[in-house]
Amino acid sequence: MMAKVVLTAEAREDFFALDGQVKPIIAKALKKLETEPDKRGAPLGSRAGSDLTTFRKLVVGDRAYRIIYRVEANGTVTVVWVIGRRSDDECYRLAVDRLERYGEPVRAAMIRQLLEVAFETAGPDGGRENPG
């Protein structure tokens, strides 16, 4: 079964902001999500009491970029939430912000909790604690 790949407005902005050399690589990865998107990438899973099993990540471009997406219940639509560099937790923070905007505050709170545990962030600004 083929799935329609839909990018949120923000994910479209992410794509168009990419370097020209990276766009074809990301476009090819997005095209692959049309077939068996639930078997591509890796599930974000559940950690620290947070259930993220409905989201997946696809690492692309020599592992430099990450696409965060969710396959909708009937499997015919794949919604891409974030396209971003993999170098830090930025793409996950974007996912949290976007989920909050799209009316999923409970899931966003769970993701935020996961980020705080995974990246040992401190405080509401998400900055790292200053030693000494």
N, CA, C and O atoms as CSV, one atom per row, in Angstrom:
chain,resi,resn,atom,element,x,y,z
A,1,MET,N,N,0.835,-1.176,0.000
A,1,MET,CA,C,0.000,0.000,0.000
A,1,MET,C,C,0.889,1.253,0.000
A,1,MET,O,O,1.874,1.332,0.735
A,2,MET,N,N,0.531,2.195,-0.813
A,2,MET,CA,C,1.275,3.455,-0.898
A,2,MET,C,C,0.736,4.438,0.143
A,2,MET,O,O,-0.469,4.505,0.385
A,3,ALA,N,N,1.626,5.182,0.738
A,3,ALA,CA,C,1.249,6.209,1.698
A,3,ALA,C,C,1.536,7.578,1.095
A,3,ALA,O,O,2.530,7.768,0.395
A,4,LYS,N,N,0.668,8.507,1.372
A,4,LYS,CA,C,0.889,9.880,0.950
A,4,LYS,C,C,1.767,10.549,2.010
A,4,LYS,O,O,1.465,10.472,3.201
A,5,VAL,N,N,2.830,11.193,1.592
A,5,VAL,CA,C,3.726,11.880,2.515
A,5,VAL,C,C,3.317,13.351,2.565
A,5,VAL,O,O,3.301,14.045,1.548
A,6,VAL,N,N,2.990,13.806,3.768
A,6,VAL,CA,C,2.544,15.174,3.985
A,6,VAL,C,C,3.523,15.845,4.936
A,6,VAL,O,O,3.835,15.301,5.995
A,7,LEU,N,N,4.001,17.010,4.568
A,7,LEU,CA,C,4.884,17.777,5.439
A,7,LEU,C,C,4.078,18.876,6.106
A,7,LEU,O,O,3.294,19.565,5.454
A,8,THR,N,N,4.273,19.038,7.413
A,8,THR,CA,C,3.652,20.179,8.071
A,8,THR,C,C,4.252,21.437,7.448
A,8,THR,O,O,5.280,21.367,6.775
A,9,ALA,N,N,3.623,22.569,7.668
A,9,ALA,CA,C,4.139,23.828,7.115
A,9,ALA,C,C,5.578,24.060,7.576
A,9,ALA,O,O,6.425,24.510,6.804
A,10,GLU,N,N,5.840,23.748,8.839
A,10,GLU,CA,C,7.184,23.940,9.381
A,10,GLU,C,C,8.183,22.981,8.756
A,10,GLU,O,O,9.321,23.365,8.490
A,11,ALA,N,N,7.776,21.736,8.516
A,11,ALA,CA,C,8.671,20.767,7.880
A,11,ALA,C,C,8.987,21.201,6.448
A,11,ALA,O,O,10.105,20.999,5.974
A,12,ARG,N,N,8.014,21.793,5.759
A,12,ARG,CA,C,8.278,22.338,4.415
A,12,ARG,C,C,9.327,23.451,4.499
A,12,ARG,O,O,10.232,23.527,3.668
A,13,GLU,N,N,9.192,24.309,5.508
A,13,GLU,CA,C,10.187,25.371,5.701
A,13,GLU,C,C,11.560,24.772,5.978
A,13,GLU,O,O,12.574,25.251,5.470
A,14,ASP,N,N,11.580,23.700,6.804
A,14,ASP,CA,C,12.847,23.015,7.075
A,14,ASP,C,C,13.481,22.561,5.763
A,14,ASP,O,O,14.675,22.758,5.538
A,15,PHE,N,N,12.667,21.952,4.902
A,15,PHE,CA,C,13.176,21.415,3.642
A,15,PHE,C,C,13.736,22.532,2.765
A,15,PHE,O,O,14.846,22.416,2.245
A,16,PHE,N,N,12.977,23.606,2.599
A,16,PHE,CA,C,13.425,24.682,1.706
A,16,PHE,C,C,14.614,25.456,2.267
A,16,PHE,O,O,15.315,26.138,1.519
A,17,ALA,N,N,14.846,25.357,3.565
A,17,ALA,CA,C,15.997,26.026,4.173
A,17,ALA,C,C,17.283,25.206,4.059
A,17,ALA,O,O,18.363,25.694,4.392
A,18,LEU,N,N,17.168,23.965,3.589
A,18,LEU,CA,C,18.341,23.095,3.463
A,18,LEU,C,C,19.291,23.589,2.380
A,18,LEU,O,O,18.886,24.276,1.441
A,19,ASP,N,N,20.544,23.229,2.526
A,19,ASP,CA,C,21.560,23.491,1.514
A,19,ASP,C,C,21.141,22.786,0.225
A,19,ASP,O,O,20.570,21.696,0.268
A,20,GLY,N,N,21.418,23.398,-0.904
A,20,GLY,CA,C,21.035,22.848,-2.201
A,20,GLY,C,C,21.540,21.443,-2.470
A,20,GLY,O,O,20.876,20.677,-3.169
A,21,GLN,N,N,22.700,21.086,-1.932
A,21,GLN,CA,C,23.247,19.752,-2.154
A,21,GLN,C,C,22.527,18.695,-1.332
A,21,GLN,O,O,22.530,17.518,-1.691
A,22,VAL,N,N,21.910,19.108,-0.234
A,22,VAL,CA,C,21.245,18.174,0.669
A,22,VAL,C,C,19.803,17.895,0.233
A,22,VAL,O,O,19.280,16.807,0.474
A,23,LYS,N,N,19.164,18.874,-0.405
A,23,LYS,CA,C,17.750,18.728,-0.780
A,23,LYS,C,C,17.451,17.455,-1.568
A,23,LYS,O,O,16.480,16.769,-1.250
A,24,PRO,N,N,18.250,17.107,-2.589
A,24,PRO,CA,C,17.935,15.873,-3.333
A,24,PRO,C,C,18.024,14.618,-2.464
A,24,PRO,O,O,17.260,13.674,-2.663
A,25,ILE,N,N,18.932,14.600,-1.521
A,25,ILE,CA,C,19.082,13.451,-0.637
A,25,ILE,C,C,17.858,13.323,0.268
A,25,ILE,O,O,17.329,12.228,0.460
A,26,ILE,N,N,17.419,14.443,0.818
A,26,ILE,CA,C,16.234,14.446,1.683
A,26,ILE,C,C,14.987,14.113,0.861
A,26,ILE,O,O,14.123,13.365,1.317
A,27,ALA,N,N,14.895,14.666,-0.343
A,27,ALA,CA,C,13.735,14.389,-1.203
A,27,ALA,C,C,13.637,12.892,-1.510
A,27,ALA,O,O,12.545,12.324,-1.518
A,28,LYS,N,N,14.767,12.272,-1.758
A,28,LYS,CA,C,14.780,10.835,-2.033
A,28,LYS,C,C,14.302,10.049,-0.809
A,28,LYS,O,O,13.553,9.082,-0.945
A,29,ALA,N,N,14.735,10.464,0.382
A,29,ALA,CA,C,14.310,9.803,1.617
A,29,ALA,C,C,12.806,9.984,1.834
A,29,ALA,O,O,12.120,9.051,2.252
A,30,LEU,N,N,12.298,11.182,1.551
A,30,LEU,CA,C,10.858,11.428,1.690
A,30,LEU,C,C,10.068,10.547,0.727
A,30,LEU,O,O,9.003,10.034,1.070
A,31,LYS,N,N,10.596,10.380,-0.469
A,31,LYS,CA,C,9.949,9.523,-1.471
A,31,LYS,C,C,9.870,8.075,-0.965
A,31,LYS,O,O,8.870,7.390,-1.184
A,32,LYS,N,N,10.923,7.620,-0.291
A,32,LYS,CA,C,10.932,6.255,0.249
A,32,LYS,C,C,9.840,6.053,1.294
A,32,LYS,O,O,9.359,4.936,1.484
A,33,LEU,N,N,9.446,7.135,1.974
A,33,LEU,CA,C,8.407,7.022,2.991
A,33,LEU,C,C,7.024,6.728,2.395
A,33,LEU,O,O,6.074,6.458,3.130
A,34,GLU,N,N,6.917,6.780,1.076
A,34,GLU,CA,C,5.648,6.450,0.424
A,34,GLU,C,C,5.357,4.955,0.489
A,34,GLU,O,O,4.197,4.547,0.428
A,35,THR,N,N,6.401,4.133,0.613
A,35,THR,CA,C,6.193,2.689,0.686
A,35,THR,C,C,6.658,2.176,2.048
A,35,THR,O,O,7.804,2.378,2.449
A,36,GLU,N,N,5.766,1.529,2.726
A,36,GLU,CA,C,6.014,0.927,4.038
A,36,GLU,C,C,6.705,1.878,5.016
A,36,GLU,O,O,7.753,1.540,5.567
A,37,PRO,N,N,6.133,3.059,5.236
A,37,PRO,CA,C,6.778,4.016,6.145
A,37,PRO,C,C,6.886,3.491,7.570
A,37,PRO,O,O,7.764,3.907,8.327
A,38,ASP,N,N,5.993,2.576,7.934
A,38,ASP,CA,C,6.022,2.017,9.282
A,38,ASP,C,C,7.172,1.040,9.483
A,38,ASP,O,O,7.439,0.611,10.606
A,39,LYS,N,N,7.855,0.688,8.391
A,39,LYS,CA,C,8.995,-0.225,8.486
A,39,LYS,C,C,10.319,0.486,8.205
A,39,LYS,O,O,11.382,-0.128,8.289
A,40,ARG,N,N,10.260,1.761,7.877
A,40,ARG,CA,C,11.473,2.535,7.608
A,40,ARG,C,C,11.853,3.310,8.862
A,40,ARG,O,O,11.033,3.512,9.757
A,41,GLY,N,N,13.069,3.726,8.910
A,41,GLY,CA,C,13.505,4.481,10.073
A,41,GLY,C,C,13.450,3.638,11.329
A,41,GLY,O,O,13.402,2.410,11.268
A,42,ALA,N,N,13.459,4.300,12.453
A,42,ALA,CA,C,13.423,3.608,13.743
A,42,ALA,C,C,12.389,4.277,14.631
A,42,ALA,O,O,12.246,5.500,14.628
A,43,PRO,N,N,11.671,3.463,15.387
A,43,PRO,CA,C,10.697,4.067,16.308
A,43,PRO,C,C,11.420,4.851,17.396
A,43,PRO,O,O,12.491,4.454,17.853
A,44,LEU,N,N,10.823,5.968,17.804
A,44,LEU,CA,C,11.412,6.722,18.902
A,44,LEU,C,C,11.140,6.010,20.221
A,44,LEU,O,O,11.833,6.256,21.208
A,45,GLY,N,N,10.160,5.148,20.251
A,45,GLY,CA,C,9.936,4.278,21.390
A,45,GLY,C,C,9.471,4.976,22.640
A,45,GLY,O,O,8.912,6.072,22.595
A,46,SER,N,N,9.710,4.326,23.750
A,46,SER,CA,C,9.275,4.879,25.013
A,46,SER,C,C,10.409,4.783,26.016
A,46,SER,O,O,11.056,3.746,26.164
A,47,ARG,N,N,10.629,5.898,26.701
A,47,ARG,CA,C,11.689,6.000,27.706
A,47,ARG,C,C,11.212,6.893,28.829
A,47,ARG,O,O,10.351,7.752,28.636
A,48,ALA,N,N,11.765,6.688,29.973
A,48,ALA,CA,C,11.491,7.547,31.134
A,48,ALA,C,C,10.005,7.793,31.326
A,48,ALA,O,O,9.587,8.899,31.670
A,49,GLY,N,N,9.212,6.756,31.101
A,49,GLY,CA,C,7.767,6.868,31.283
A,49,GLY,C,C,7.049,7.587,30.160
A,49,GLY,O,O,5.840,7.798,30.254
A,50,SER,N,N,7.746,7.972,29.099
A,50,SER,CA,C,7.132,8.672,27.971
A,50,SER,C,C,6.892,7.700,26.831
A,50,SER,O,O,7.781,6.931,26.465
A,51,ASP,N,N,5.702,7.734,26.276
A,51,ASP,CA,C,5.365,6.845,25.178
A,51,ASP,C,C,5.460,7.608,23.863
A,51,ASP,O,O,4.598,8.432,23.555
A,52,LEU,N,N,6.505,7.335,23.092
A,52,LEU,CA,C,6.727,8.000,21.810
A,52,LEU,C,C,6.620,7.009,20.663
A,52,LEU,O,O,7.175,7.230,19.587
A,53,THR,N,N,5.910,5.926,20.898
A,53,THR,CA,C,5.877,4.845,19.916
A,53,THR,C,C,5.187,5.223,18.616
A,53,THR,O,O,5.330,4.506,17.625
A,54,THR,N,N,4.451,6.313,18.584
A,54,THR,CA,C,3.788,6.698,17.334
A,54,THR,C,C,4.693,7.513,16.417
A,54,THR,O,O,4.317,7.802,15.281
A,55,PHE,N,N,5.885,7.889,16.892
A,55,PHE,CA,C,6.812,8.665,16.073
A,55,PHE,C,C,8.001,7.823,15.666
A,55,PHE,O,O,8.424,6.919,16.386
A,56,ARG,N,N,8.530,8.138,14.500
A,56,ARG,CA,C,9.707,7.432,13.989
A,56,ARG,C,C,10.731,8.467,13.542
A,56,ARG,O,O,10.399,9.623,13.279
A,57,LYS,N,N,11.975,8.029,13.462
A,57,LYS,CA,C,13.036,8.905,12.936
A,57,LYS,C,C,13.720,8.176,11.798
A,57,LYS,O,O,13.968,6.972,11.867
A,58,LEU,N,N,14.015,8.911,10.770
A,58,LEU,CA,C,14.754,8.382,9.631
A,58,LEU,C,C,16.036,9.199,9.537
A,58,LEU,O,O,15.994,10.412,9.331
A,59,VAL,N,N,17.166,8.535,9.688
A,59,VAL,CA,C,18.463,9.213,9.633
A,59,VAL,C,C,18.943,9.168,8.187
A,59,VAL,O,O,18.957,8.108,7.562
A,60,VAL,N,N,19.341,10.335,7.657
A,60,VAL,CA,C,19.611,10.482,6.232
A,60,VAL,C,C,20.920,11.228,6.013
A,60,VAL,O,O,21.404,11.928,6.902
A,61,GLY,N,N,21.489,11.071,4.816
A,61,GLY,CA,C,22.627,11.883,4.387
A,61,GLY,C,C,23.868,11.645,5.206
A,61,GLY,O,O,24.345,12.549,5.891
A,62,ASP,N,N,24.396,10.445,5.146
A,62,ASP,CA,C,25.594,10.090,5.904
A,62,ASP,C,C,25.376,10.367,7.391
A,62,ASP,O,O,26.277,10.816,8.101
A,63,ARG,N,N,24.161,10.086,7.834
A,63,ARG,CA,C,23.725,10.225,9.229
A,63,ARG,C,C,23.746,11.667,9.722
A,63,ARG,O,O,23.735,11.894,10.932
A,64,ALA,N,N,23.777,12.644,8.824
A,64,ALA,CA,C,23.863,14.040,9.231
A,64,ALA,C,C,22.496,14.680,9.471
A,64,ALA,O,O,22.405,15.691,10.169
A,65,TYR,N,N,21.436,14.108,8.905
A,65,TYR,CA,C,20.102,14.697,9.017
A,65,TYR,C,C,19.118,13.675,9.548
A,65,TYR,O,O,19.313,12.467,9.415
A,66,ARG,N,N,18.055,14.185,10.154
A,66,ARG,CA,C,17.028,13.330,10.721
A,66,ARG,C,C,15.666,13.846,10.280
A,66,ARG,O,O,15.404,15.048,10.295
A,67,ILE,N,N,14.805,12.910,9.886
A,67,ILE,CA,C,13.415,13.219,9.565
A,67,ILE,C,C,12.572,12.585,10.656
A,67,ILE,O,O,12.639,11.375,10.871
A,68,ILE,N,N,11.779,13.395,11.347
A,68,ILE,CA,C,10.891,12.879,12.390
A,68,ILE,C,C,9.484,12.882,11.812
A,68,ILE,O,O,8.985,13.905,11.343
A,69,TYR,N,N,8.854,11.702,11.859
A,69,TYR,CA,C,7.541,11.562,11.234
A,69,TYR,C,C,6.652,10.609,12.015
A,69,TYR,O,O,7.098,9.889,12.908
A,70,ARG,N,N,5.377,10.631,11.645
A,70,ARG,CA,C,4.412,9.716,12.249
A,70,ARG,C,C,3.539,9.149,11.141
A,70,ARG,O,O,3.062,9.882,10.274
A,71,VAL,N,N,3.336,7.854,11.180
A,71,VAL,CA,C,2.446,7.189,10.242
A,71,VAL,C,C,1.067,7.202,10.879
A,71,VAL,O,O,0.884,6.693,11.985
A,72,GLU,N,N,0.102,7.778,10.186
A,72,GLU,CA,C,-1.241,7.850,10.746
A,72,GLU,C,C,-1.873,6.470,10.807
A,72,GLU,O,O,-1.443,5.545,10.117
A,73,ALA,N,N,-2.888,6.343,11.632
A,73,ALA,CA,C,-3.480,5.052,12.005
A,73,ALA,C,C,-3.792,4.123,10.837
A,73,ALA,O,O,-3.546,2.920,10.927
A,74,ASN,N,N,-4.322,4.654,9.757
A,74,ASN,CA,C,-4.697,3.766,8.650
A,74,ASN,C,C,-3.534,3.442,7.718
A,74,ASN,O,O,-3.697,2.658,6.783
A,75,GLY,N,N,-2.377,4.025,7.955
A,75,GLY,CA,C,-1.179,3.713,7.185
A,75,GLY,C,C,-1.116,4.333,5.804
A,75,GLY,O,O,-0.161,4.082,5.069
A,76,THR,N,N,-2.099,5.132,5.426
A,76,THR,CA,C,-2.098,5.719,4.086
A,76,THR,C,C,-1.513,7.126,4.056
A,76,THR,O,O,-1.330,7.696,2.980
A,77,VAL,N,N,-1.219,7.694,5.225
A,77,VAL,CA,C,-0.650,9.038,5.293
A,77,VAL,C,C,0.519,9.035,6.269
A,77,VAL,O,O,0.423,8.512,7.379
A,78,THR,N,N,1.617,9.625,5.834
A,78,THR,CA,C,2.781,9.816,6.692
A,78,THR,C,C,2.958,11.317,6.863
A,78,THR,O,O,3.102,12.046,5.882
A,79,VAL,N,N,2.948,11.777,8.111
A,79,VAL,CA,C,3.109,13.199,8.386
A,79,VAL,C,C,4.529,13.444,8.873
A,79,VAL,O,O,4.958,12.885,9.883
A,80,VAL,N,N,5.253,14.286,8.142
A,80,VAL,CA,C,6.617,14.657,8.516
A,80,VAL,C,C,6.529,15.911,9.378
A,80,VAL,O,O,5.960,16.924,8.972
A,81,TRP,N,N,7.105,15.823,10.577
A,81,TRP,CA,C,7.054,16.924,11.534
A,81,TRP,C,C,8.303,17.781,11.514
A,81,TRP,O,O,8.220,19.000,11.657
A,82,VAL,N,N,9.473,17.155,11.337
A,82,VAL,CA,C,10.738,17.888,11.407
A,82,VAL,C,C,11.736,17.288,10.426
A,82,VAL,O,O,11.827,16.068,10.284
A,83,ILE,N,N,12.482,18.156,9.755
A,83,ILE,CA,C,13.651,17.758,8.970
A,83,ILE,C,C,14.782,18.623,9.504
A,83,ILE,O,O,14.754,19.846,9.365
A,84,GLY,N,N,15.772,17.992,10.111
A,84,GLY,CA,C,16.824,18.806,10.713
A,84,GLY,C,C,18.138,18.078,10.851
A,84,GLY,O,O,18.234,16.869,10.644
A,85,ARG,N,N,19.146,18.845,11.206
A,85,ARG,CA,C,20.477,18.282,11.439
A,85,ARG,C,C,20.433,17.377,12.650
A,85,ARG,O,O,19.678,17.603,13.596
A,86,ARG,N,N,21.243,16.367,12.601
A,86,ARG,CA,C,21.271,15.360,13.648
A,86,ARG,C,C,22.289,15.707,14.730
A,86,ARG,O,O,22.358,15.005,15.739
A,87,SER,N,N,23.063,16.739,14.559
A,87,SER,CA,C,24.217,17.013,15.409
A,87,SER,C,C,23.894,17.205,16.886
A,87,SER,O,O,24.759,16.981,17.733
A,88,ASP,N,N,22.692,17.609,17.210
A,88,ASP,CA,C,22.323,17.760,18.614
A,88,ASP,C,C,20.842,17.435,18.762
A,88,ASP,O,O,20.247,16.820,17.877
A,89,ASP,N,N,20.259,17.840,19.860
A,89,ASP,CA,C,18.863,17.506,20.122
A,89,ASP,C,C,17.893,18.520,19.519
A,89,ASP,O,O,16.705,18.494,19.839
A,90,GLU,N,N,18.377,19.416,18.648
A,90,GLU,CA,C,17.543,20.475,18.093
A,90,GLU,C,C,16.294,19.941,17.386
A,90,GLU,O,O,15.210,20.499,17.557
A,91,CYS,N,N,16.426,18.877,16.599
A,91,CYS,CA,C,15.256,18.380,15.869
A,91,CYS,C,C,14.201,17.859,16.840
A,91,CYS,O,O,13.008,17.942,16.547
A,92,TYR,N,N,14.613,17.326,17.986
A,92,TYR,CA,C,13.630,16.874,18.972
A,92,TYR,C,C,12.951,18.062,19.642
A,92,TYR,O,O,11.750,18.026,19.911
A,93,ARG,N,N,13.721,19.115,19.912
A,93,ARG,CA,C,13.120,20.320,20.500
A,93,ARG,C,C,12.109,20.934,19.525
A,93,ARG,O,O,11.040,21.389,19.934
A,94,LEU,N,N,12.450,20.944,18.248
A,94,LEU,CA,C,11.503,21.438,17.246
A,94,LEU,C,C,10.236,20.593,17.248
A,94,LEU,O,O,9.130,21.128,17.160
A,95,ALA,N,N,10.390,19.288,17.346
A,95,ALA,CA,C,9.229,18.395,17.369
A,95,ALA,C,C,8.332,18.723,18.557
A,95,ALA,O,O,7.110,18.775,18.412
A,96,VAL,N,N,8.925,18.945,19.735
A,96,VAL,CA,C,8.152,19.292,20.923
A,96,VAL,C,C,7.374,20.577,20.686
A,96,VAL,O,O,6.168,20.631,20.928
A,97,ASP,N,N,8.062,21.611,20.213
A,97,ASP,CA,C,7.409,22.901,19.967
A,97,ASP,C,C,6.265,22.762,18.967
A,97,ASP,O,O,5.192,23.335,19.156
A,98,ARG,N,N,6.499,22.010,17.922
A,98,ARG,CA,C,5.480,21.857,16.884
A,98,ARG,C,C,4.298,21.036,17.378
A,98,ARG,O,O,3.154,21.338,17.038
A,99,LEU,N,N,4.549,20.019,18.163
A,99,LEU,CA,C,3.457,19.230,18.730
A,99,LEU,C,C,2.593,20.093,19.637
A,99,LEU,O,O,1.368,19.975,19.625
A,100,GLU,N,N,3.219,20.955,20.418
A,100,GLU,CA,C,2.460,21.856,21.283
A,100,GLU,C,C,1.569,22.775,20.456
A,100,GLU,O,O,0.415,23.015,20.809
A,101,ARG,N,N,2.106,23.283,19.365
A,101,ARG,CA,C,1.338,24.165,18.493
A,101,ARG,C,C,0.169,23.461,17.824
A,101,ARG,O,O,-0.871,24.072,17.577
A,102,TYR,N,N,0.338,22.179,17.529
A,102,TYR,CA,C,-0.710,21.423,16.846
A,102,TYR,C,C,-1.676,20.762,17.821
A,102,TYR,O,O,-2.443,19.878,17.439
A,103,GLY,N,N,-1.640,21.195,19.092
A,103,GLY,CA,C,-2.628,20.730,20.043
A,103,GLY,C,C,-2.351,19.369,20.647
A,103,GLY,O,O,-3.288,18.644,20.983
A,104,GLU,N,N,-1.106,19.009,20.790
A,104,GLU,CA,C,-0.781,17.745,21.421
A,104,GLU,C,C,0.104,18.005,22.645
A,104,GLU,O,O,1.228,17.509,22.716
A,105,PRO,N,N,-0.411,18.790,23.617
A,105,PRO,CA,C,0.418,19.171,24.761
A,105,PRO,C,C,0.842,17.998,25.632
A,105,PRO,O,O,1.937,18.022,26.193
A,106,VAL,N,N,0.012,16.983,25.759
A,106,VAL,CA,C,0.381,15.845,26.607
A,106,VAL,C,C,1.565,15.113,26.004
A,106,VAL,O,O,2.537,14.827,26.703
A,107,ARG,N,N,1.498,14.805,24.713
A,107,ARG,CA,C,2.609,14.123,24.049
A,107,ARG,C,C,3.844,15.021,24.049
A,107,ARG,O,O,4.960,14.538,24.240
A,108,ALA,N,N,3.653,16.314,23.839
A,108,ALA,CA,C,4.780,17.246,23.853
A,108,ALA,C,C,5.434,17.262,25.228
A,108,ALA,O,O,6.661,17.306,25.323
A,109,ALA,N,N,4.642,17.227,26.295
A,109,ALA,CA,C,5.210,17.201,27.647
A,109,ALA,C,C,6.016,15.928,27.861
A,109,ALA,O,O,7.065,15.959,28.503
A,110,MET,N,N,5.533,14.810,27.327
A,110,MET,CA,C,6.268,13.555,27.466
A,110,MET,C,C,7.597,13.636,26.720
A,110,MET,O,O,8.620,13.169,27.221
A,111,ILE,N,N,7.585,14.222,25.535
A,111,ILE,CA,C,8.819,14.351,24.759
A,111,ILE,C,C,9.792,15.276,25.493
A,111,ILE,O,O,10.991,15.001,25.556
A,112,ARG,N,N,9.272,16.369,26.046
A,112,ARG,CA,C,10.131,17.297,26.781
A,112,ARG,C,C,10.794,16.583,27.961
A,112,ARG,O,O,11.981,16.780,28.224
A,113,GLN,N,N,10.021,15.751,28.673
A,113,GLN,CA,C,10.574,14.992,29.785
A,113,GLN,C,C,11.678,14.066,29.294
A,113,GLN,O,O,12.725,13.956,29.933
A,114,LEU,N,N,11.457,13.406,28.178
A,114,LEU,CA,C,12.468,12.522,27.598
A,114,LEU,C,C,13.740,13.304,27.273
A,114,LEU,O,O,14.846,12.841,27.552
A,115,LEU,N,N,13.579,14.483,26.685
A,115,LEU,CA,C,14.742,15.303,26.338
A,115,LEU,C,C,15.532,15.701,27.576
A,115,LEU,O,O,16.762,15.668,27.571
A,116,GLU,N,N,14.825,16.075,28.632
A,116,GLU,CA,C,15.511,16.487,29.849
A,116,GLU,C,C,16.331,15.343,30.425
A,116,GLU,O,O,17.445,15.549,30.907
A,117,VAL,N,N,15.777,14.143,30.374
A,117,VAL,CA,C,16.515,12.982,30.873
A,117,VAL,C,C,17.676,12.651,29.934
A,117,VAL,O,O,18.807,12.454,30.377
A,118,ALA,N,N,17.384,12.592,28.633
A,118,ALA,CA,C,18.396,12.163,27.663
A,118,ALA,C,C,19.562,13.138,27.547
A,118,ALA,O,O,20.706,12.716,27.383
A,119,PHE,N,N,19.288,14.416,27.628
A,119,PHE,CA,C,20.343,15.403,27.406
A,119,PHE,C,C,20.726,16.150,28.677
A,119,PHE,O,O,21.489,17.115,28.624
A,120,GLU,N,N,20.198,15.708,29.825
A,120,GLU,CA,C,20.513,16.300,31.119
A,120,GLU,C,C,20.419,17.809,31.090
A,120,GLU,O,O,21.328,18.509,31.539
A,121,THR,N,N,19.312,18.309,30.558
A,121,THR,CA,C,19.108,19.754,30.501
A,121,THR,C,C,18.589,20.242,31.832
A,121,THR,O,O,18.078,19.465,32.638
A,122,ALA,N,N,18.722,21.525,32.054
A,122,ALA,CA,C,18.266,22.101,33.315
A,122,ALA,C,C,17.444,23.340,33.041
A,122,ALA,O,O,17.752,24.114,32.135
A,123,GLY,N,N,16.407,23.522,33.819
A,123,GLY,CA,C,15.627,24.753,33.769
A,123,GLY,C,C,14.726,24.853,32.556
A,123,GLY,O,O,14.827,24.067,31.614
A,124,PRO,N,N,13.828,25.855,32.600
A,124,PRO,CA,C,12.854,26.023,31.534
A,124,PRO,C,C,13.465,26.465,30.213
A,124,PRO,O,O,12.852,26.278,29.162
A,125,ASP,N,N,14.686,27.058,30.242
A,125,ASP,CA,C,15.303,27.491,29.004
A,125,ASP,C,C,15.992,26.352,28.288
A,125,ASP,O,O,16.464,26.522,27.164
A,126,GLY,N,N,16.059,25.165,28.935
A,126,GLY,CA,C,16.674,24.001,28.285
A,126,GLY,C,C,18.183,24.051,28.235
A,126,GLY,O,O,18.813,23.189,27.622
A,127,GLY,N,N,18.788,25.074,28.887
A,127,GLY,CA,C,20.243,25.178,28.874
A,127,GLY,C,C,20.883,24.162,29.795
A,127,GLY,O,O,20.238,23.633,30.700
A,128,ARG,N,N,22.107,23.903,29.567
A,128,ARG,CA,C,22.842,22.965,30.418
A,128,ARG,C,C,23.277,23.685,31.706
A,128,ARG,O,O,23.522,24.891,31.714
A,129,GLU,N,N,23.362,22.922,32.763
A,129,GLU,CA,C,23.793,23.502,34.038
A,129,GLU,C,C,25.235,23.997,33.911
A,129,GLU,O,O,26.073,23.376,33.258
A,130,ASN,N,N,25.492,25.121,34.549
A,130,ASN,CA,C,26.858,25.650,34.556
A,130,ASN,C,C,27.626,25.001,35.691
A,130,ASN,O,O,27.195,25.065,36.842
A,131,PRO,N,N,28.769,24.370,35.387
A,131,PRO,CA,C,29.548,23.758,36.467
A,131,PRO,C,C,30.170,24.826,37.367
A,131,PRO,O,O,30.575,25.892,36.904
A,132,GLY,N,N,30.237,24.513,38.670
A,132,GLY,CA,C,30.953,25.298,39.654
A,132,GLY,C,C,30.494,26.676,39.783
A,132,GLY,O,O,31.033,27.433,40.591
